[in-house]
């Protein structure tokens, strides 16, 4: 997919109008259409998915677009993950240098450890989905999540865990391999998830998780993470026995 000069111009005009924040939008039926970036943090964006779905219902989306501000148009882990998830090209631009690039779907998957954070794709739930699939072969459903949903009083995690195939385990029950831990991090509701893994080499439980703005990590499950845990979940397929403790290919 190669955008036209008119589409690139429209994208740069949008970027100039909202900088230092990033802009986002789509190319649909040959036209660049602006979509609201819900993030107010420079170098991050959270596309308004309601607007996106409305456009998709009326037009054929050909590409997803967004800007970097004073950074080259090199795709982040979150960008590449979205490219694969949507199966659409991604047009990246750098404001104000007018550099641009197109990334196409290629079957790429973000690493479980060391991935960069990106809302709605490579955030803590995105890591849970990828990690759970890698360790168990079970694909969890994705859910739309409003930017900083916890500040809006939305109990998103507690409302959807059963739909994803999980049951609540008593807090005093010892965790088993591939359980999920829900935590409150500076929030009135549970807003952070980690995948509990039994590390046979260390002989301890570790947490695969990713905090806002940080790289994903595997670290010993204890201390502040144990104290912050308020929800212990187990997939219904593993109520009688945990999945095999086999390292995934990535």
Residue frames as qw, qx, qy, qz and C-alpha x, y, z in Angstrom:
[[0.000, 0.889, 0.457, 0.000, 0.00, 0.00, 0.00],
 [0.419, 0.034, 0.021, 0.907, 1.42, 3.39, -1.01],
 [0.040, 0.765, 0.470, -0.438, -0.44, 6.49, 0.23],
 [0.416, 0.718, 0.296, 0.474, -1.07, 9.32, -2.21],
 [0.319, 0.219, -0.179, 0.904, 0.48, 12.75, -1.86],
 [0.376, -0.521, -0.164, -0.749, -2.93, 14.15, -0.91],
 [0.807, -0.462, -0.363, -0.066, -3.34, 11.57, 1.88],
 [0.675, -0.083, -0.301, 0.668, 0.14, 12.27, 3.24],
 [0.066, 0.383, -0.026, 0.921, -0.52, 16.03, 3.16],
 [0.584, -0.559, -0.248, -0.534, -3.78, 15.57, 5.08],
 [0.834, -0.343, -0.363, 0.234, -2.00, 13.43, 7.66],
 [0.503, 0.070, -0.221, 0.833, 0.76, 16.03, 8.15],
 [0.198, -0.506, -0.104, -0.833, -1.85, 18.78, 8.49],
 [0.753, -0.534, -0.311, -0.227, -3.52, 16.75, 11.24],
 [0.773, -0.163, -0.314, 0.526, -0.16, 16.17, 12.95],
 [0.259, 0.300, -0.102, 0.912, 0.64, 19.88, 12.87],
 [0.409, -0.572, -0.218, -0.676, -2.76, 20.74, 14.36],
 [0.808, -0.534, -0.181, -0.172, -2.38, 18.53, 17.44],
 [0.696, 0.186, -0.414, 0.557, 1.40, 18.48, 18.11],
 [0.058, 0.548, -0.832, 0.063, 3.09, 18.02, 20.57],
 [0.723, 0.002, 0.615, -0.315, 0.55, 15.19, 20.91],
 [0.181, -0.077, 0.866, 0.460, 0.43, 12.43, 18.31],
 [0.610, 0.240, -0.058, -0.753, -2.35, 12.33, 15.75],
 [0.312, 0.007, 0.944, 0.104, -4.13, 9.22, 14.51],
 [0.591, 0.416, 0.020, -0.691, -6.58, 8.40, 11.77],
 [0.675, 0.123, 0.716, 0.129, -7.36, 6.09, 8.88],
 [0.197, 0.295, -0.535, -0.767, -7.29, 6.04, 5.13],
 [0.428, 0.329, 0.813, -0.218, -10.74, 4.89, 4.04],
 [0.523, 0.704, 0.477, 0.054, -12.23, 4.89, 0.54],
 [0.581, 0.480, 0.135, 0.643, -9.18, 6.83, -0.63],
 [0.100, -0.828, 0.007, -0.552, -9.50, 9.64, 1.95],
 [0.377, 0.077, -0.657, 0.648, -7.58, 10.38, 5.13],
 [0.489, -0.680, -0.341, -0.428, -10.05, 10.67, 8.03],
 [0.028, 0.485, -0.579, 0.655, -9.06, 12.02, 11.41],
 [0.712, -0.436, -0.548, -0.061, -9.78, 9.96, 14.54],
 [0.356, -0.847, 0.184, -0.350, -9.54, 11.30, 18.08],
 [0.557, 0.217, -0.667, 0.445, -6.43, 10.45, 20.08],
 [0.603, -0.705, -0.308, -0.210, -7.76, 9.96, 23.61],
 [0.736, -0.285, -0.226, 0.571, -4.32, 10.17, 25.20],
 [0.007, -0.993, -0.001, -0.114, -3.10, 13.50, 26.53],
 [0.649, -0.582, 0.365, 0.328, 0.46, 12.21, 26.95],
 [0.393, 0.758, -0.433, -0.289, 3.04, 13.10, 24.27],
 [0.163, 0.428, -0.881, -0.123, 4.55, 10.05, 22.50],
 [0.234, 0.171, 0.939, -0.186, 1.44, 7.95, 23.22],
 [0.438, 0.020, -0.260, -0.860, -1.86, 7.56, 21.47],
 [0.276, 0.215, 0.901, -0.256, -5.12, 5.76, 22.13],
 [0.174, -0.109, -0.571, -0.795, -7.38, 5.73, 19.09],
 [0.536, 0.095, 0.388, -0.744, -11.08, 6.27, 19.82],
 [0.138, -0.001, 0.961, 0.239, -12.34, 2.82, 18.80],
 [0.361, 0.597, 0.623, -0.354, -15.96, 3.92, 18.66],
 [0.307, 0.760, -0.183, -0.544, -15.07, 6.40, 15.94],
 [0.037, -0.388, 0.848, 0.358, -12.96, 3.74, 14.23],
 [0.292, 0.248, 0.923, -0.030, -15.85, 1.26, 14.19],
 [0.382, 0.721, 0.338, -0.468, -18.26, 3.89, 12.87],
 [0.221, 0.674, -0.482, -0.514, -15.89, 4.62, 9.97],
 [0.116, -0.198, 0.952, 0.201, -15.39, 0.90, 9.32],
 [0.401, 0.425, 0.769, -0.260, -19.15, 0.37, 9.17],
 [0.419, 0.800, 0.196, -0.382, -19.54, 2.98, 6.45],
 [0.411, 0.806, -0.393, -0.163, -16.28, 2.81, 4.48],
 [0.958, 0.090, -0.149, 0.227, -13.51, 0.41, 3.52],
 [0.370, -0.866, 0.311, 0.131, -10.50, 1.09, 5.73],
 [0.800, 0.531, -0.224, 0.164, -7.28, 0.74, 3.75],
 [0.581, 0.241, -0.459, 0.628, -4.70, 1.79, 6.36],
 [0.499, -0.807, -0.273, 0.155, -4.29, 3.03, 9.91],
 [0.447, 0.612, -0.127, 0.640, -2.16, 6.14, 10.44],
 [0.479, -0.849, -0.171, 0.146, -0.46, 8.02, 13.21],
 [0.333, 0.834, -0.245, 0.366, 2.31, 10.52, 13.80],
 [0.725, -0.338, -0.241, 0.549, 5.52, 10.64, 15.77],
 [0.005, 0.994, 0.020, 0.107, 6.64, 14.05, 16.98],
 [0.016, 0.846, -0.530, 0.059, 10.36, 14.70, 16.46],
 [0.588, -0.294, 0.753, 0.019, 10.95, 10.95, 16.25],
 [0.176, 0.283, -0.749, -0.572, 11.58, 8.94, 13.07],
 [0.788, 0.049, -0.068, -0.610, 8.74, 6.88, 11.57],
 [0.302, 0.244, -0.919, 0.073, 9.98, 3.60, 13.06],
 [0.706, -0.376, -0.394, -0.453, 7.25, 1.26, 14.28],
 [0.314, -0.453, 0.665, -0.504, 7.10, 0.50, 17.99],
 [0.019, 0.041, 0.996, -0.080, 6.10, -2.90, 19.36],
 [0.346, 0.463, 0.578, -0.576, 2.60, -1.51, 19.87],
 [0.429, 0.553, -0.268, -0.662, 2.45, -0.29, 16.26],
 [0.272, 0.290, -0.868, -0.297, 3.58, -3.63, 14.86],
 [0.151, 0.179, 0.921, -0.312, 1.19, -5.53, 17.13],
 [0.438, 0.531, 0.330, -0.647, -1.74, -3.45, 15.87],
 [0.368, 0.474, -0.570, -0.561, -0.67, -4.01, 12.27],
 [0.147, 0.079, -0.983, -0.083, -0.87, -7.77, 12.83],
 [0.215, 0.322, 0.774, -0.500, -4.11, -7.63, 14.82],
 [0.448, 0.602, 0.181, -0.636, -5.98, -5.52, 12.27],
 [0.673, 0.220, 0.619, 0.338, -4.35, -7.08, 9.21],
 [0.334, 0.914, 0.213, 0.083, -3.93, -3.62, 7.71],
 [0.581, 0.367, -0.126, 0.716, -0.97, -1.47, 6.64],
 [0.398, -0.793, -0.259, 0.382, 0.20, 1.18, 9.07],
 [0.425, 0.696, 0.044, 0.577, 1.30, 4.62, 7.83],
 [0.563, -0.631, -0.200, 0.495, 3.75, 6.38, 10.16],
 [0.359, 0.791, 0.029, 0.494, 4.92, 9.95, 9.76],
 [0.545, -0.327, -0.288, 0.716, 7.42, 12.15, 11.59],
 [0.042, 0.936, 0.218, 0.273, 6.30, 15.71, 12.28],
 [0.407, 0.791, 0.094, -0.446, 7.78, 18.14, 11.27],
 [0.289, -0.472, 0.660, 0.508, 10.42, 16.47, 9.06],
 [0.711, 0.427, -0.118, -0.546, 7.84, 15.00, 6.64],
 [0.103, 0.289, -0.947, -0.099, 9.45, 11.56, 6.77],
 [0.795, -0.024, 0.201, -0.573, 7.00, 8.70, 6.44],
 [0.066, 0.265, -0.955, -0.115, 6.96, 4.92, 6.18],
 [0.806, -0.063, -0.166, -0.565, 4.49, 2.09, 5.63],
 [0.198, -0.288, 0.916, -0.195, 4.53, -1.13, 7.67],
 [0.697, 0.028, -0.475, -0.536, 2.71, -4.18, 6.32],
 [0.851, -0.322, 0.298, -0.290, 1.45, -7.27, 8.20],
 [0.438, 0.557, -0.705, -0.029, 4.14, -9.97, 8.30],
 [0.855, -0.218, -0.470, -0.027, 3.19, -12.41, 11.08],
 [0.284, 0.413, -0.536, 0.679, 5.37, -10.62, 13.66],
 [0.639, -0.646, -0.413, -0.067, 4.75, -11.14, 17.39],
 [0.100, -0.829, 0.344, -0.430, 6.08, -8.94, 20.19],
 [0.470, 0.171, -0.784, 0.367, 8.52, -10.63, 22.61],
 [0.586, -0.635, -0.500, -0.056, 7.08, -11.53, 26.00],
 [0.569, -0.650, -0.108, 0.492, 9.95, -9.88, 27.88],
 [0.381, -0.302, 0.241, 0.840, 11.33, -6.49, 26.91],
 [0.202, 0.602, 0.597, 0.491, 8.41, -5.28, 24.76],
 [0.041, 0.079, -0.119, 0.989, 7.59, -1.57, 24.78],
 [0.146, 0.469, 0.724, -0.484, 4.34, -0.41, 26.34],
 [0.140, -0.066, -0.414, -0.897, 1.43, 0.76, 24.18],
 [0.451, 0.150, 0.517, -0.712, -2.16, 1.31, 25.25],
 [0.763, 0.344, 0.124, -0.533, -4.68, -1.14, 23.82],
 [0.813, 0.447, -0.364, -0.080, -2.12, -3.45, 22.22],
 [0.678, 0.161, -0.568, 0.438, 1.08, -3.98, 24.20],
 [0.365, -0.598, 0.304, -0.645, -0.32, -2.98, 27.57],
 [0.309, -0.307, 0.834, -0.337, -0.65, -5.34, 30.54],
 [0.779, 0.223, 0.442, -0.385, -3.70, -7.11, 29.07],
 [0.682, 0.625, -0.327, -0.193, -2.05, -7.47, 25.68],
 [0.115, 0.532, -0.821, 0.172, 0.87, -9.16, 27.44],
 [0.574, -0.069, 0.700, -0.420, -1.52, -11.46, 29.33],
 [0.823, 0.434, 0.099, -0.352, -3.17, -12.50, 26.06],
 [0.571, 0.632, -0.523, -0.025, 0.15, -13.18, 24.33],
 [0.084, -0.465, 0.824, -0.313, 1.69, -14.86, 27.36],
 [0.694, 0.009, 0.572, -0.436, -1.30, -17.08, 28.05],
 [0.831, 0.493, -0.086, -0.243, -1.42, -18.18, 24.41],
 [0.383, 0.645, -0.654, 0.093, 2.34, -18.87, 24.40],
 [0.170, -0.349, 0.841, -0.376, 2.22, -21.00, 27.56],
 [0.528, 0.138, 0.733, -0.406, -1.14, -22.75, 27.09],
 [0.108, 0.120, 0.800, 0.578, -2.17, -22.48, 23.43],
 [0.033, 0.707, 0.695, -0.121, -5.44, -20.81, 24.49],
 [0.175, 0.314, 0.194, 0.913, -6.35, -17.53, 22.81],
 [0.062, -0.537, -0.598, 0.592, -8.14, -15.11, 25.11],
 [0.235, 0.799, 0.468, 0.294, -10.69, -12.65, 23.70],
 [0.295, 0.102, -0.094, 0.945, -9.68, -9.03, 23.40],
 [0.100, -0.789, -0.581, 0.172, -11.77, -6.26, 24.94],
 [0.193, 0.725, 0.076, 0.657, -12.05, -2.58, 24.10],
 [0.533, -0.539, -0.404, 0.511, -10.67, -0.53, 26.95],
 [0.077, 0.961, 0.135, 0.229, -11.18, 3.18, 27.33],
 [0.438, 0.494, -0.376, 0.651, -8.09, 5.24, 27.98],
 [0.051, 0.193, -0.634, 0.748, -7.47, 5.15, 31.75],
 [0.511, -0.402, -0.620, -0.439, -10.77, 3.34, 32.33],
 [0.517, -0.358, -0.652, 0.424, -10.11, 3.14, 36.08],
 [0.099, -0.120, -0.200, 0.967, -10.32, 6.92, 36.39],
 [0.425, -0.149, -0.359, -0.818, -13.84, 6.68, 34.95],
 [0.565, -0.178, 0.561, -0.578, -14.93, 4.20, 37.61],
 [0.831, 0.242, -0.332, -0.374, -15.10, 1.28, 35.17],
 [0.624, -0.401, 0.664, -0.090, -14.43, -2.15, 36.70],
 [0.625, 0.512, -0.436, -0.396, -13.36, -3.50, 33.32],
 [0.237, 0.344, -0.906, 0.070, -11.33, -6.47, 34.57],
 [0.286, 0.052, 0.822, -0.490, -13.87, -7.67, 37.12],
 [0.634, 0.393, 0.164, -0.645, -16.70, -7.30, 34.60],
 [0.698, 0.521, -0.356, -0.338, -15.07, -9.45, 31.90],
 [0.110, -0.489, 0.865, -0.037, -12.89, -12.16, 33.47],
 [0.643, 0.123, 0.711, -0.257, -15.69, -14.77, 33.41],
 [0.685, 0.664, 0.045, -0.297, -16.35, -14.03, 29.74],
 [0.310, 0.719, -0.618, -0.072, -12.66, -14.75, 29.06],
 [0.843, 0.047, -0.533, -0.055, -12.97, -18.20, 30.69],
 [0.293, 0.288, -0.672, 0.617, -11.64, -17.50, 34.18],
 [0.608, -0.638, -0.448, -0.147, -13.02, -18.18, 37.64],
 [0.154, -0.784, 0.346, -0.491, -12.20, -16.42, 40.87],
 [0.740, -0.040, -0.605, 0.292, -9.96, -18.29, 43.30],
 [0.544, -0.813, -0.195, 0.068, -9.89, -17.56, 47.07],
 [0.133, 0.913, -0.318, 0.217, -7.18, -15.07, 47.98],
 [0.501, -0.628, 0.584, -0.116, -5.53, -17.48, 50.42],
 [0.955, 0.186, 0.229, 0.036, -5.16, -20.24, 47.81],
 [0.460, -0.489, 0.478, 0.567, -1.58, -20.79, 46.59],
 [0.518, 0.667, -0.200, -0.498, -1.15, -19.69, 42.96],
 [0.795, 0.022, 0.561, 0.229, -0.43, -22.24, 40.27],
 [0.323, -0.158, 0.547, 0.756, 1.32, -21.97, 36.90],
 [0.013, 0.283, 0.581, 0.763, -0.57, -19.64, 34.50],
 [0.138, -0.744, -0.598, 0.264, -2.93, -18.13, 37.07],
 [0.211, 0.597, 0.154, 0.759, -3.67, -14.45, 36.58],
 [0.361, -0.473, -0.486, 0.640, -3.28, -11.87, 39.34],
 [0.072, 0.785, 0.343, 0.510, -5.30, -8.66, 39.36],
 [0.475, -0.292, -0.338, 0.758, -3.89, -5.65, 41.19],
 [0.022, 0.964, 0.263, 0.037, -4.79, -2.08, 42.04],
 [0.592, -0.021, 0.011, 0.805, -2.04, 0.39, 41.12],
 [0.028, -0.215, -0.107, 0.970, -2.93, 3.92, 42.26],
 [0.352, -0.167, -0.584, -0.712, -6.52, 3.14, 41.37],
 [0.558, -0.139, 0.424, -0.700, -9.93, 2.66, 43.06],
 [0.934, 0.172, 0.119, -0.290, -10.50, -0.48, 40.94],
 [0.755, -0.195, 0.525, 0.341, -8.32, -3.34, 39.69],
 [0.446, 0.854, -0.085, -0.252, -6.33, -1.95, 36.77],
 [0.165, 0.674, -0.712, -0.106, -3.26, -4.16, 36.37],
 [0.981, -0.005, 0.063, -0.181, -2.79, -7.83, 35.48],
 [0.005, -0.644, 0.762, 0.069, 0.12, -10.23, 35.73],
 [0.903, 0.107, -0.361, -0.205, 0.58, -13.84, 34.60],
 [0.576, -0.600, 0.538, -0.139, 1.92, -16.06, 37.40],
 [0.791, 0.409, -0.453, -0.042, 4.52, -18.56, 36.20],
 [0.822, -0.511, 0.238, 0.079, 6.39, -21.24, 38.10],
 [0.368, 0.778, -0.509, 0.011, 10.07, -20.88, 37.32],
 [0.982, -0.141, -0.115, 0.051, 11.58, -24.34, 37.63],
 [0.629, 0.417, -0.322, 0.571, 15.14, -23.03, 37.47],
 [0.050, -0.509, 0.366, -0.778, 14.64, -20.61, 40.34],
 [0.331, -0.267, -0.878, 0.220, 12.13, -22.78, 42.17],
 [0.046, 0.403, 0.439, -0.802, 9.90, -19.76, 42.79],
 [0.334, 0.729, 0.595, 0.054, 6.87, -18.06, 41.29],
 [0.242, -0.180, 0.188, 0.935, 7.48, -15.14, 38.95],
 [0.332, 0.730, 0.443, -0.402, 5.15, -12.56, 37.51],
 [0.359, 0.205, 0.511, 0.754, 5.09, -11.74, 33.79],
 [0.039, 0.849, 0.482, -0.215, 3.66, -8.24, 33.62],
 [0.393, 0.317, 0.200, 0.840, 4.02, -4.75, 32.20],
 [0.134, -0.696, -0.411, 0.573, 3.44, -1.49, 34.02],
 [0.335, 0.910, 0.245, -0.007, 2.43, 1.71, 32.25],
 [0.202, 0.942, -0.267, 0.009, 5.32, 3.16, 30.29],
 [0.394, -0.604, 0.691, 0.054, 7.77, 0.36, 31.15],
 [0.441, 0.321, -0.788, -0.286, 9.17, -2.67, 29.37],
 [0.905, -0.235, -0.159, -0.318, 7.54, -6.03, 30.09],
 [0.037, 0.560, -0.772, 0.299, 9.41, -8.12, 32.69],
 [0.830, -0.266, -0.486, -0.066, 9.46, -11.41, 34.54],
 [0.063, 0.515, -0.566, 0.640, 10.23, -10.83, 38.21],
 [0.226, -0.130, -0.901, 0.346, 9.71, -12.63, 41.49],
 [0.404, -0.582, -0.432, -0.558, 6.09, -12.47, 42.62],
 [0.549, -0.448, -0.540, 0.454, 6.12, -10.98, 46.08],
 [0.258, -0.168, -0.147, 0.940, 6.50, -7.71, 47.94],
 [0.258, 0.313, 0.112, -0.907, 4.42, -4.86, 46.61],
 [0.436, 0.062, -0.642, -0.628, 2.89, -6.98, 43.83],
 [0.344, -0.254, -0.896, 0.116, 1.65, -9.58, 46.30],
 [0.042, -0.377, -0.532, 0.757, 0.32, -6.83, 48.58],
 [0.287, 0.279, -0.160, -0.902, -1.43, -5.11, 45.67],
 [0.242, -0.077, -0.884, -0.392, -3.14, -8.33, 44.48],
 [0.446, 0.069, 0.448, -0.772, -6.89, -8.29, 45.04],
 [0.839, 0.301, 0.027, -0.452, -8.05, -10.76, 42.40],
 [0.286, -0.359, 0.873, 0.167, -6.79, -14.31, 41.82],
 [0.759, 0.384, -0.039, -0.525, -8.05, -15.92, 38.59],
 [0.384, -0.234, 0.870, 0.205, -7.67, -19.39, 37.10],
 [0.456, 0.209, -0.527, -0.686, -8.78, -20.55, 33.66],
 [0.832, -0.071, 0.240, -0.495, -11.61, -23.08, 33.76],
 [0.844, 0.352, -0.401, -0.053, -9.49, -25.56, 31.74],
 [0.485, 0.357, -0.648, 0.466, -6.96, -25.74, 34.59],
 [0.572, -0.576, 0.143, -0.566, -9.15, -26.00, 37.68],
 [0.960, -0.268, 0.050, -0.063, -8.05, -29.57, 38.39],
 [0.801, -0.189, 0.218, 0.525, -4.47, -29.39, 37.15],
 [0.009, 0.813, -0.186, -0.551, -2.15, -26.63, 35.86],
 [0.752, 0.640, -0.141, -0.068, -0.84, -26.56, 32.29],
 [0.898, -0.007, -0.047, 0.438, 2.58, -28.12, 31.64],
 [0.285, -0.873, 0.149, 0.367, 5.53, -25.99, 32.76],
 [0.728, 0.241, 0.382, 0.516, 7.02, -25.74, 29.28],
 [0.152, -0.552, 0.115, 0.812, 8.88, -22.67, 28.08],
 [0.600, 0.719, 0.291, -0.195, 7.20, -21.12, 25.02],
 [0.757, 0.344, 0.215, 0.512, 9.15, -20.60, 21.79],
 [0.242, 0.695, -0.032, 0.676, 9.58, -16.88, 22.52]]
